């Protein structure tokens, strides 16, 4: 995993702060899964993102969306 930083506000996450949300997989995310299985690789899944306590709840509500849509929506809301 990457060092935990909130995907919305870039806040560095302390231990036990916030968490990872796994969004609905896009076609490209499924391809990534299969590739990783084939090469026995590991890494940060492209459909997963870290969130701070402030943004975690909203991200959880949006986890049925794909990551690109959810992130676009949250960034938009953040600017209001
Ligand atoms: Zn945040």
PDB file of the backbone (N, CA, C, O) and the ligand in Angstrom, with CONECT records:
HET     ZN  A 101       1
ATOM      1  N   UNK A   1       0.839  -1.201   0.000  1.00  0.00           N
ATOM      2  CA  UNK A   1       0.000   0.000   0.000  1.00  0.00           C
ATOM      3  C   UNK A   1       0.874   1.251   0.000  1.00  0.00           C
ATOM      4  O   UNK A   1       2.002   1.247   0.494  1.00  0.00           O
ATOM      5  N   UNK A   2       0.336   2.289  -0.552  1.00  0.00           N
ATOM      6  CA  UNK A   2       1.016   3.577  -0.505  1.00  0.00           C
ATOM      7  C   UNK A   2       0.954   4.120   0.919  1.00  0.00           C
ATOM      8  O   UNK A   2       0.113   3.689   1.708  1.00  0.00           O
ATOM      9  N   UNK A   3       1.833   5.057   1.255  1.00  0.00           N
ATOM     10  CA  UNK A   3       1.679   5.670   2.583  1.00  0.00           C
ATOM     11  C   UNK A   3       0.307   6.322   2.651  1.00  0.00           C
ATOM     12  O   UNK A   3      -0.103   6.998   1.708  1.00  0.00           O
ATOM     13  N   UNK A   4      -0.397   6.130   3.739  1.00  0.00           N
ATOM     14  CA  UNK A   4      -1.766   6.626   3.785  1.00  0.00           C
ATOM     15  C   UNK A   4      -1.893   8.142   3.820  1.00  0.00           C
ATOM     16  O   UNK A   4      -1.436   8.811   4.747  1.00  0.00           O
ATOM     17  N   UNK A   5      -2.517   8.645   2.795  1.00  0.00           N
ATOM     18  CA  UNK A   5      -2.814  10.068   2.662  1.00  0.00           C
ATOM     19  C   UNK A   5      -4.247  10.137   2.145  1.00  0.00           C
ATOM     20  O   UNK A   5      -4.619   9.373   1.255  1.00  0.00           O
ATOM     21  N   UNK A   6      -5.046  11.037   2.689  1.00  0.00           N
ATOM     22  CA  UNK A   6      -6.439  11.134   2.245  1.00  0.00           C
ATOM     23  C   UNK A   6      -6.510  11.496   0.767  1.00  0.00           C
ATOM     24  O   UNK A   6      -5.843  12.428   0.319  1.00  0.00           O
ATOM     25  N   UNK A   7      -7.323  10.756   0.008  1.00  0.00           N
ATOM     26  CA  UNK A   7      -7.469  10.980  -1.424  1.00  0.00           C
ATOM     27  C   UNK A   7      -8.121  12.306  -1.771  1.00  0.00           C
ATOM     28  O   UNK A   7      -8.023  12.768  -2.908  1.00  0.00           O
ATOM     29  N   UNK A   8      -8.778  12.915  -0.813  1.00  0.00           N
ATOM     30  CA  UNK A   8      -9.450  14.180  -1.074  1.00  0.00           C
ATOM     31  C   UNK A   8      -8.637  15.376  -0.605  1.00  0.00           C
ATOM     32  O   UNK A   8      -8.421  16.309  -1.378  1.00  0.00           O
ATOM     33  N   UNK A   9      -8.186  15.370   0.632  1.00  0.00           N
ATOM     34  CA  UNK A   9      -7.541  16.574   1.180  1.00  0.00           C
ATOM     35  C   UNK A   9      -6.029  16.430   1.370  1.00  0.00           C
ATOM     36  O   UNK A   9      -5.387  17.355   1.868  1.00  0.00           O
ATOM     37  N   UNK A  10      -5.440  15.273   0.978  1.00  0.00           N
ATOM     38  CA  UNK A  10      -3.991  15.056   1.104  1.00  0.00           C
ATOM     39  C   UNK A  10      -3.478  15.070   2.537  1.00  0.00           C
ATOM     40  O   UNK A  10      -2.276  15.184   2.779  1.00  0.00           O
ATOM     41  N   UNK A  11      -4.395  14.955   3.473  1.00  0.00           N
ATOM     42  CA  UNK A  11      -4.017  14.931   4.882  1.00  0.00           C
ATOM     43  C   UNK A  11      -3.275  13.628   5.182  1.00  0.00           C
ATOM     44  O   UNK A  11      -3.755  12.549   4.835  1.00  0.00           O
ATOM     45  N   UNK A  12      -2.104  13.723   5.827  1.00  0.00           N
ATOM     46  CA  UNK A  12      -1.369  12.512   6.230  1.00  0.00           C
ATOM     47  C   UNK A  12      -2.132  11.809   7.330  1.00  0.00           C
ATOM     48  O   UNK A  12      -2.513  12.418   8.330  1.00  0.00           O
ATOM     49  N   UNK A  13      -2.351  10.521   7.138  1.00  0.00           N
ATOM     50  CA  UNK A  13      -3.162   9.798   8.103  1.00  0.00           C
ATOM     51  C   UNK A  13      -2.308   9.150   9.177  1.00  0.00           C
ATOM     52  O   UNK A  13      -1.332   8.456   8.891  1.00  0.00           O
ATOM     53  N   UNK A  14      -2.696   9.391  10.406  1.00  0.00           N
ATOM     54  CA  UNK A  14      -2.051   8.730  11.543  1.00  0.00           C
ATOM     55  C   UNK A  14      -2.583   7.304  11.602  1.00  0.00           C
ATOM     56  O   UNK A  14      -3.584   6.964  10.970  1.00  0.00           O
ATOM     57  N   UNK A  15      -1.892   6.492  12.369  1.00  0.00           N
ATOM     58  CA  UNK A  15      -2.349   5.123  12.569  1.00  0.00           C
ATOM     59  C   UNK A  15      -3.778   5.146  13.139  1.00  0.00           C
ATOM     60  O   UNK A  15      -4.097   5.961  14.004  1.00  0.00           O
ATOM     61  N   UNK A  16      -4.607   4.261  12.652  1.00  0.00           N
ATOM     62  CA  UNK A  16      -6.004   4.125  13.096  1.00  0.00           C
ATOM     63  C   UNK A  16      -6.883   5.303  12.726  1.00  0.00           C
ATOM     64  O   UNK A  16      -8.021   5.386  13.188  1.00  0.00           O
ATOM     65  N   UNK A  17      -6.388   6.213  11.908  1.00  0.00           N
ATOM     66  CA  UNK A  17      -7.237   7.309  11.468  1.00  0.00           C
ATOM     67  C   UNK A  17      -7.787   6.980  10.085  1.00  0.00           C
ATOM     68  O   UNK A  17      -7.065   6.485   9.220  1.00  0.00           O
ATOM     69  N   UNK A  18      -9.064   7.257   9.889  1.00  0.00           N
ATOM     70  CA  UNK A  18      -9.672   7.037   8.581  1.00  0.00           C
ATOM     71  C   UNK A  18      -9.594   5.581   8.168  1.00  0.00           C
ATOM     72  O   UNK A  18      -9.598   4.687   9.015  1.00  0.00           O
ATOM     73  N   UNK A  19      -9.521   5.341   6.866  1.00  0.00           N
ATOM     74  CA  UNK A  19      -9.458   3.966   6.397  1.00  0.00           C
ATOM     75  C   UNK A  19      -9.489   3.901   4.888  1.00  0.00           C
ATOM     76  O   UNK A  19      -9.576   4.919   4.201  1.00  0.00           O
ATOM     77  N   UNK A  20      -9.417   2.672   4.385  1.00  0.00           N
ATOM     78  CA  UNK A  20      -9.420   2.444   2.943  1.00  0.00           C
ATOM     79  C   UNK A  20     -10.836   2.101   2.499  1.00  0.00           C
ATOM     80  O   UNK A  20     -11.533   1.329   3.158  1.00  0.00           O
ATOM     81  N   UNK A  21     -11.253   2.675   1.387  1.00  0.00           N
ATOM     82  CA  UNK A  21     -12.522   2.306   0.769  1.00  0.00           C
ATOM     83  C   UNK A  21     -12.218   1.630  -0.560  1.00  0.00           C
ATOM     84  O   UNK A  21     -11.438   2.130  -1.370  1.00  0.00           O
ATOM     85  N   UNK A  22     -12.859   0.477  -0.762  1.00  0.00           N
ATOM     86  CA  UNK A  22     -12.742  -0.220  -2.049  1.00  0.00           C
ATOM     87  C   UNK A  22     -13.992   0.091  -2.850  1.00  0.00           C
ATOM     88  O   UNK A  22     -15.096  -0.309  -2.482  1.00  0.00           O
ATOM     89  N   UNK A  23     -13.808   0.804  -3.940  1.00  0.00           N
ATOM     90  CA  UNK A  23     -14.940   1.194  -4.774  1.00  0.00           C
ATOM     91  C   UNK A  23     -15.299   0.073  -5.743  1.00  0.00           C
ATOM     92  O   UNK A  23     -14.567  -0.903  -5.909  1.00  0.00           O
ATOM     93  N   UNK A  24     -16.463   0.257  -6.379  1.00  0.00           N
ATOM     94  CA  UNK A  24     -16.908  -0.698  -7.389  1.00  0.00           C
ATOM     95  C   UNK A  24     -15.845  -0.813  -8.481  1.00  0.00           C
ATOM     96  O   UNK A  24     -15.268   0.187  -8.908  1.00  0.00           O
ATOM     97  N   UNK A  25     -15.598  -2.032  -8.920  1.00  0.00           N
ATOM     98  CA  UNK A  25     -14.534  -2.228  -9.909  1.00  0.00           C
ATOM     99  C   UNK A  25     -14.961  -1.848 -11.321  1.00  0.00           C
ATOM    100  O   UNK A  25     -16.023  -2.245 -11.799  1.00  0.00           O
ATOM    101  N   UNK A  26     -14.107  -1.069 -11.972  1.00  0.00           N
ATOM    102  CA  UNK A  26     -14.284  -0.789 -13.401  1.00  0.00           C
ATOM    103  C   UNK A  26     -13.694  -1.967 -14.170  1.00  0.00           C
ATOM    104  O   UNK A  26     -13.060  -2.849 -13.591  1.00  0.00           O
ATOM    105  N   UNK A  27     -13.907  -1.966 -15.448  1.00  0.00           N
ATOM    106  CA  UNK A  27     -13.318  -3.020 -16.279  1.00  0.00           C
ATOM    107  C   UNK A  27     -11.795  -3.050 -16.082  1.00  0.00           C
ATOM    108  O   UNK A  27     -11.199  -4.119 -15.945  1.00  0.00           O
ATOM    109  N   UNK A  28     -11.175  -1.859 -16.070  1.00  0.00           N
ATOM    110  CA  UNK A  28      -9.717  -1.788 -15.946  1.00  0.00           C
ATOM    111  C   UNK A  28      -9.239  -2.319 -14.587  1.00  0.00           C
ATOM    112  O   UNK A  28      -8.130  -2.841 -14.475  1.00  0.00           O
ATOM    113  N   UNK A  29     -10.084  -2.181 -13.558  1.00  0.00           N
ATOM    114  CA  UNK A  29      -9.709  -2.705 -12.245  1.00  0.00           C
ATOM    115  C   UNK A  29      -9.750  -4.228 -12.224  1.00  0.00           C
ATOM    116  O   UNK A  29      -8.946  -4.874 -11.553  1.00  0.00           O
ATOM    117  N   UNK A  30     -10.705  -4.795 -12.974  1.00  0.00           N
ATOM    118  CA  UNK A  30     -10.780  -6.258 -13.075  1.00  0.00           C
ATOM    119  C   UNK A  30      -9.587  -6.808 -13.849  1.00  0.00           C
ATOM    120  O   UNK A  30      -9.058  -7.872 -13.527  1.00  0.00           O
ATOM    121  N   UNK A  31      -9.177  -6.073 -14.862  1.00  0.00           N
ATOM    122  CA  UNK A  31      -7.984  -6.457 -15.627  1.00  0.00           C
ATOM    123  C   UNK A  31      -6.762  -6.438 -14.704  1.00  0.00           C
ATOM    124  O   UNK A  31      -5.929  -7.343 -14.742  1.00  0.00           O
ATOM    125  N   UNK A  32      -6.668  -5.397 -13.878  1.00  0.00           N
ATOM    126  CA  UNK A  32      -5.558  -5.271 -12.915  1.00  0.00           C
ATOM    127  C   UNK A  32      -5.530  -6.473 -11.979  1.00  0.00           C
ATOM    128  O   UNK A  32      -4.471  -7.049 -11.728  1.00  0.00           O
ATOM    129  N   UNK A  33      -6.713  -6.852 -11.458  1.00  0.00           N
ATOM    130  CA  UNK A  33      -6.835  -8.024 -10.582  1.00  0.00           C
ATOM    131  C   UNK A  33      -6.278  -9.277 -11.237  1.00  0.00           C
ATOM    132  O   UNK A  33      -5.499 -10.022 -10.642  1.00  0.00           O
ATOM    133  N   UNK A  34      -6.697  -9.490 -12.476  1.00  0.00           N
ATOM    134  CA  UNK A  34      -6.279 -10.706 -13.192  1.00  0.00           C
ATOM    135  C   UNK A  34      -4.784 -10.700 -13.455  1.00  0.00           C
ATOM    136  O   UNK A  34      -4.115 -11.726 -13.333  1.00  0.00           O
ATOM    137  N   UNK A  35      -4.261  -9.519 -13.823  1.00  0.00           N
ATOM    138  CA  UNK A  35      -2.824  -9.405 -14.092  1.00  0.00           C
ATOM    139  C   UNK A  35      -2.029  -9.723 -12.828  1.00  0.00           C
ATOM    140  O   UNK A  35      -1.052 -10.472 -12.867  1.00  0.00           O
ATOM    141  N   UNK A  36      -2.461  -9.142 -11.701  1.00  0.00           N
ATOM    142  CA  UNK A  36      -1.755  -9.353 -10.439  1.00  0.00           C
ATOM    143  C   UNK A  36      -1.781 -10.821 -10.026  1.00  0.00           C
ATOM    144  O   UNK A  36      -0.796 -11.353  -9.512  1.00  0.00           O
ATOM    145  N   UNK A  37      -2.931 -11.471 -10.261  1.00  0.00           N
ATOM    146  CA  UNK A  37      -3.033 -12.897  -9.937  1.00  0.00           C
ATOM    147  C   UNK A  37      -2.056 -13.700 -10.781  1.00  0.00           C
ATOM    148  O   UNK A  37      -1.392 -14.617 -10.298  1.00  0.00           O
ATOM    149  N   UNK A  38      -1.987 -13.329 -12.055  1.00  0.00           N
ATOM    150  CA  UNK A  38      -1.139 -14.075 -12.983  1.00  0.00           C
ATOM    151  C   UNK A  38       0.329 -13.926 -12.621  1.00  0.00           C
ATOM    152  O   UNK A  38       1.077 -14.903 -12.646  1.00  0.00           O
ATOM    153  N   UNK A  39       0.747 -12.711 -12.284  1.00  0.00           N
ATOM    154  CA  UNK A  39       2.172 -12.496 -11.991  1.00  0.00           C
ATOM    155  C   UNK A  39       2.461 -12.632 -10.494  1.00  0.00           C
ATOM    156  O   UNK A  39       3.592 -12.419 -10.056  1.00  0.00           O
ATOM    157  N   UNK A  40       1.436 -12.987  -9.708  1.00  0.00           N
ATOM    158  CA  UNK A  40       1.546 -13.064  -8.251  1.00  0.00           C
ATOM    159  C   UNK A  40       2.067 -11.758  -7.684  1.00  0.00           C
ATOM    160  O   UNK A  40       2.893 -11.740  -6.772  1.00  0.00           O
ATOM    161  N   UNK A  41       1.576 -10.684  -8.235  1.00  0.00           N
ATOM    162  CA  UNK A  41       2.014  -9.368  -7.792  1.00  0.00           C
ATOM    163  C   UNK A  41       1.112  -8.836  -6.686  1.00  0.00           C
ATOM    164  O   UNK A  41       0.018  -9.347  -6.447  1.00  0.00           O
ATOM    165  N   UNK A  42       1.594  -7.815  -6.034  1.00  0.00           N
ATOM    166  CA  UNK A  42       0.769  -7.116  -5.052  1.00  0.00           C
ATOM    167  C   UNK A  42       0.904  -5.629  -5.322  1.00  0.00           C
ATOM    168  O   UNK A  42       1.778  -5.198  -6.074  1.00  0.00           O
ATOM    169  N   UNK A  43       0.060  -4.877  -4.724  1.00  0.00           N
ATOM    170  CA  UNK A  43       0.137  -3.432  -4.906  1.00  0.00           C
ATOM    171  C   UNK A  43      -1.146  -2.818  -4.430  1.00  0.00           C
ATOM    172  O   UNK A  43      -2.062  -3.506  -3.980  1.00  0.00           O
ATOM    173  N   UNK A  44      -1.197  -1.521  -4.535  1.00  0.00           N
ATOM    174  CA  UNK A  44      -2.388  -0.798  -4.133  1.00  0.00           C
ATOM    175  C   UNK A  44      -3.434  -0.945  -5.237  1.00  0.00           C
ATOM    176  O   UNK A  44      -3.219  -0.467  -6.350  1.00  0.00           O
ATOM    177  N   UNK A  45      -4.562  -1.597  -4.949  1.00  0.00           N
ATOM    178  CA  UNK A  45      -5.556  -1.762  -6.016  1.00  0.00           C
ATOM    179  C   UNK A  45      -6.019  -0.407  -6.550  1.00  0.00           C
ATOM    180  O   UNK A  45      -6.250   0.520  -5.773  1.00  0.00           O
ATOM    181  N   UNK A  46      -6.153  -0.289  -7.859  1.00  0.00           N
ATOM    182  CA  UNK A  46      -6.519   1.012  -8.439  1.00  0.00           C
ATOM    183  C   UNK A  46      -7.920   1.479  -8.052  1.00  0.00           C
ATOM    184  O   UNK A  46      -8.255   2.648  -8.244  1.00  0.00           O
ATOM    185  N   UNK A  47      -8.737   0.584  -7.513  1.00  0.00           N
ATOM    186  CA  UNK A  47     -10.093   0.997  -7.108  1.00  0.00           C
ATOM    187  C   UNK A  47     -10.177   1.271  -5.602  1.00  0.00           C
ATOM    188  O   UNK A  47     -11.271   1.419  -5.058  1.00  0.00           O
ATOM    189  N   UNK A  48      -9.021   1.338  -4.930  1.00  0.00           N
ATOM    190  CA  UNK A  48      -9.016   1.592  -3.489  1.00  0.00           C
ATOM    191  C   UNK A  48      -8.376   2.938  -3.192  1.00  0.00           C
ATOM    192  O   UNK A  48      -7.452   3.361  -3.887  1.00  0.00           O
ATOM    193  N   UNK A  49      -8.862   3.601  -2.173  1.00  0.00           N
ATOM    194  CA  UNK A  49      -8.284   4.888  -1.793  1.00  0.00           C
ATOM    195  C   UNK A  49      -8.404   5.072  -0.288  1.00  0.00           C
ATOM    196  O   UNK A  49      -9.342   4.579   0.339  1.00  0.00           O
ATOM    197  N   UNK A  50      -7.434   5.792   0.289  1.00  0.00           N
ATOM    198  CA  UNK A  50      -7.457   6.144   1.707  1.00  0.00           C
ATOM    199  C   UNK A  50      -8.272   7.412   1.912  1.00  0.00           C
ATOM    200  O   UNK A  50      -8.307   8.299   1.060  1.00  0.00           O
ATOM    201  N   UNK A  51      -8.923   7.472   3.065  1.00  0.00           N
ATOM    202  CA  UNK A  51      -9.644   8.691   3.434  1.00  0.00           C
ATOM    203  C   UNK A  51      -9.415   9.007   4.897  1.00  0.00           C
ATOM    204  O   UNK A  51      -9.294   8.107   5.728  1.00  0.00           O
ATOM    205  N   UNK A  52      -9.355  10.302   5.209  1.00  0.00           N
ATOM    206  CA  UNK A  52      -9.244  10.733   6.601  1.00  0.00           C
ATOM    207  C   UNK A  52     -10.610  10.569   7.268  1.00  0.00           C
ATOM    208  O   UNK A  52     -11.600  10.267   6.602  1.00  0.00           O
ATOM    209  N   UNK A  53     -10.656  10.766   8.568  1.00  0.00           N
ATOM    210  CA  UNK A  53     -11.921  10.623   9.304  1.00  0.00           C
ATOM    211  C   UNK A  53     -13.014  11.507   8.727  1.00  0.00           C
ATOM    212  O   UNK A  53     -14.179  11.114   8.670  1.00  0.00           O
ATOM    213  N   UNK A  54     -12.635  12.693   8.303  1.00  0.00           N
ATOM    214  CA  UNK A  54     -13.609  13.651   7.795  1.00  0.00           C
ATOM    215  C   UNK A  54     -14.248  13.169   6.494  1.00  0.00           C
ATOM    216  O   UNK A  54     -15.439  13.383   6.271  1.00  0.00           O
ATOM    217  N   UNK A  55     -13.466  12.521   5.638  1.00  0.00           N
ATOM    218  CA  UNK A  55     -13.979  12.131   4.321  1.00  0.00           C
ATOM    219  C   UNK A  55     -14.394  10.664   4.227  1.00  0.00           C
ATOM    220  O   UNK A  55     -15.010  10.251   3.245  1.00  0.00           O
ATOM    221  N   UNK A  56     -14.062   9.893   5.230  1.00  0.00           N
ATOM    222  CA  UNK A  56     -14.327   8.448   5.187  1.00  0.00           C
ATOM    223  C   UNK A  56     -15.825   8.125   5.071  1.00  0.00           C
ATOM    224  O   UNK A  56     -16.228   7.274   4.277  1.00  0.00           O
ATOM    225  N   UNK A  57     -16.634   8.817   5.873  1.00  0.00           N
ATOM    226  CA  UNK A  57     -18.075   8.540   5.899  1.00  0.00           C
ATOM    227  C   UNK A  57     -18.711   8.771   4.534  1.00  0.00           C
ATOM    228  O   UNK A  57     -19.497   7.954   4.055  1.00  0.00           O
ATOM    229  N   UNK A  58     -18.365   9.883   3.923  1.00  0.00           N
ATOM    230  CA  UNK A  58     -18.913  10.199   2.601  1.00  0.00           C
ATOM    231  C   UNK A  58     -18.425   9.186   1.557  1.00  0.00           C
ATOM    232  O   UNK A  58     -19.191   8.761   0.692  1.00  0.00           O
ATOM    233  N   UNK A  59     -17.167   8.810   1.644  1.00  0.00           N
ATOM    234  CA  UNK A  59     -16.605   7.836   0.705  1.00  0.00           C
ATOM    235  C   UNK A  59     -17.325   6.492   0.834  1.00  0.00           C
ATOM    236  O   UNK A  59     -17.588   5.817  -0.161  1.00  0.00           O
ATOM    237  N   UNK A  60     -17.635   6.122   2.061  1.00  0.00           N
ATOM    238  CA  UNK A  60     -18.350   4.873   2.337  1.00  0.00           C
ATOM    239  C   UNK A  60     -19.720   4.888   1.642  1.00  0.00           C
ATOM    240  O   UNK A  60     -20.155   3.879   1.088  1.00  0.00           O
ATOM    241  N   UNK A  61     -20.379   6.030   1.681  1.00  0.00           N
ATOM    242  CA  UNK A  61     -21.690   6.164   1.035  1.00  0.00           C
ATOM    243  C   UNK A  61     -21.584   5.999  -0.484  1.00  0.00           C
ATOM    244  O   UNK A  61     -22.527   5.562  -1.144  1.00  0.00           O
ATOM    245  N   UNK A  62     -20.428   6.353  -1.013  1.00  0.00           N
ATOM    246  CA  UNK A  62     -20.244   6.360  -2.471  1.00  0.00           C
ATOM    247  C   UNK A  62     -19.533   5.118  -2.986  1.00  0.00           C
ATOM    248  O   UNK A  62     -19.195   5.055  -4.168  1.00  0.00           O
ATOM    249  N   UNK A  63     -19.302   4.141  -2.141  1.00  0.00           N
ATOM    250  CA  UNK A  63     -18.462   3.024  -2.567  1.00  0.00           C
ATOM    251  C   UNK A  63     -19.099   2.124  -3.635  1.00  0.00           C
ATOM    252  O   UNK A  63     -18.425   1.288  -4.237  1.00  0.00           O
ATOM    253  N   UNK A  64     -20.403   2.307  -3.860  1.00  0.00           N
ATOM    254  CA  UNK A  64     -21.046   1.559  -4.943  1.00  0.00           C
ATOM    255  C   UNK A  64     -20.779   2.196  -6.313  1.00  0.00           C
ATOM    256  O   UNK A  64     -21.112   1.626  -7.352  1.00  0.00           O
ATOM    257  N   UNK A  65     -20.177   3.382  -6.291  1.00  0.00           N
ATOM    258  CA  UNK A  65     -19.753   4.015  -7.556  1.00  0.00           C
ATOM    259  C   UNK A  65     -18.340   3.536  -7.876  1.00  0.00           C
ATOM    260  O   UNK A  65     -17.660   2.972  -7.019  1.00  0.00           O
ATOM    261  N   UNK A  66     -17.903   3.764  -9.113  1.00  0.00           N
ATOM    262  CA  UNK A  66     -16.505   3.487  -9.430  1.00  0.00           C
ATOM    263  C   UNK A  66     -15.670   4.631  -8.861  1.00  0.00           C
ATOM    264  O   UNK A  66     -16.187   5.718  -8.604  1.00  0.00           O
ATOM    265  N   UNK A  67     -14.388   4.380  -8.668  1.00  0.00           N
ATOM    266  CA  UNK A  67     -13.535   5.346  -7.972  1.00  0.00           C
ATOM    267  C   UNK A  67     -13.456   6.695  -8.705  1.00  0.00           C
ATOM    268  O   UNK A  67     -13.426   7.747  -8.066  1.00  0.00           O
ATOM    269  N   UNK A  68     -13.423   6.664 -10.013  1.00  0.00           N
ATOM    270  CA  UNK A  68     -13.307   7.937 -10.743  1.00  0.00           C
ATOM    271  C   UNK A  68     -14.550   8.807 -10.528  1.00  0.00           C
ATOM    272  O   UNK A  68     -14.442  10.021 -10.357  1.00  0.00           O
ATOM    273  N   UNK A  69     -15.722   8.181 -10.538  1.00  0.00           N
ATOM    274  CA  UNK A  69     -16.965   8.942 -10.324  1.00  0.00           C
ATOM    275  C   UNK A  69     -17.074   9.434  -8.883  1.00  0.00           C
ATOM    276  O   UNK A  69     -17.440  10.582  -8.633  1.00  0.00           O
ATOM    277  N   UNK A  70     -16.756   8.558  -7.950  1.00  0.00           N
ATOM    278  CA  UNK A  70     -16.851   8.920  -6.534  1.00  0.00           C
ATOM    279  C   UNK A  70     -15.892  10.057  -6.190  1.00  0.00           C
ATOM    280  O   UNK A  70     -16.259  10.992  -5.479  1.00  0.00           O
ATOM    281  N   UNK A  71     -14.660   9.972  -6.698  1.00  0.00           N
ATOM    282  CA  UNK A  71     -13.665  11.000  -6.392  1.00  0.00           C
ATOM    283  C   UNK A  71     -14.054  12.332  -7.015  1.00  0.00           C
ATOM    284  O   UNK A  71     -13.884  13.386  -6.402  1.00  0.00           O
ATOM    285  N   UNK A  72     -14.576  12.282  -8.237  1.00  0.00           N
ATOM    286  CA  UNK A  72     -14.990  13.515  -8.919  1.00  0.00           C
ATOM    287  C   UNK A  72     -16.108  14.187  -8.114  1.00  0.00           C
ATOM    288  O   UNK A  72     -16.111  15.403  -7.922  1.00  0.00           O
ATOM    289  N   UNK A  73     -17.051  13.371  -7.652  1.00  0.00           N
ATOM    290  CA  UNK A  73     -18.177  13.881  -6.879  1.00  0.00           C
ATOM    291  C   UNK A  73     -17.706  14.483  -5.555  1.00  0.00           C
ATOM    292  O   UNK A  73     -18.152  15.564  -5.169  1.00  0.00           O
ATOM    293  N   UNK A  74     -16.827  13.801  -4.875  1.00  0.00           N
ATOM    294  CA  UNK A  74     -16.351  14.294  -3.576  1.00  0.00           C
ATOM    295  C   UNK A  74     -15.520  15.559  -3.725  1.00  0.00           C
ATOM    296  O   UNK A  74     -15.606  16.460  -2.890  1.00  0.00           O
ATOM    297  N   UNK A  75     -14.720  15.634  -4.776  1.00  0.00           N
ATOM    298  CA  UNK A  75     -13.906  16.845  -4.989  1.00  0.00           C
ATOM    299  C   UNK A  75     -14.811  18.035  -5.291  1.00  0.00           C
ATOM    300  O   UNK A  75     -14.552  19.161  -4.865  1.00  0.00           O
ATOM    301  N   UNK A  76     -15.883  17.758  -6.041  1.00  0.00           N
ATOM    302  CA  UNK A  76     -16.849  18.807  -6.363  1.00  0.00           C
ATOM    303  C   UNK A  76     -17.516  19.312  -5.083  1.00  0.00           C
ATOM    304  O   UNK A  76     -17.641  20.517  -4.863  1.00  0.00           O
ATOM    305  N   UNK A  77     -17.934  18.382  -4.260  1.00  0.00           N
ATOM    306  CA  UNK A  77     -18.604  18.743  -3.000  1.00  0.00           C
ATOM    307  C   UNK A  77     -17.665  19.513  -2.081  1.00  0.00           C
ATOM    308  O   UNK A  77     -18.085  20.394  -1.331  1.00  0.00           O
ATOM    309  N   UNK A  78     -16.401  19.168  -2.156  1.00  0.00           N
ATOM    310  CA  UNK A  78     -15.391  19.790  -1.304  1.00  0.00           C
ATOM    311  C   UNK A  78     -15.208  21.280  -1.635  1.00  0.00           C
ATOM    312  O   UNK A  78     -14.807  22.073  -0.782  1.00  0.00           O
ATOM    313  N   UNK A  79     -15.504  21.635  -2.863  1.00  0.00           N
ATOM    314  CA  UNK A  79     -15.306  23.024  -3.294  1.00  0.00           C
ATOM    315  C   UNK A  79     -16.474  23.935  -2.936  1.00  0.00           C
ATOM    316  O   UNK A  79     -16.388  25.155  -3.077  1.00  0.00           O
ATOM    317  N   UNK A  80     -17.580  23.324  -2.466  1.00  0.00           N
ATOM    318  CA  UNK A  80     -18.760  24.131  -2.140  1.00  0.00           C
ATOM    319  C   UNK A  80     -18.563  24.883  -0.830  1.00  0.00           C
ATOM    320  O   UNK A  80     -19.454  25.614  -0.397  1.00  0.00           O
TER     321      UNK A  80
HETATM  322 ZN    ZN A 101      -9.646  14.091   3.911  1.00  0.00          ZN
END
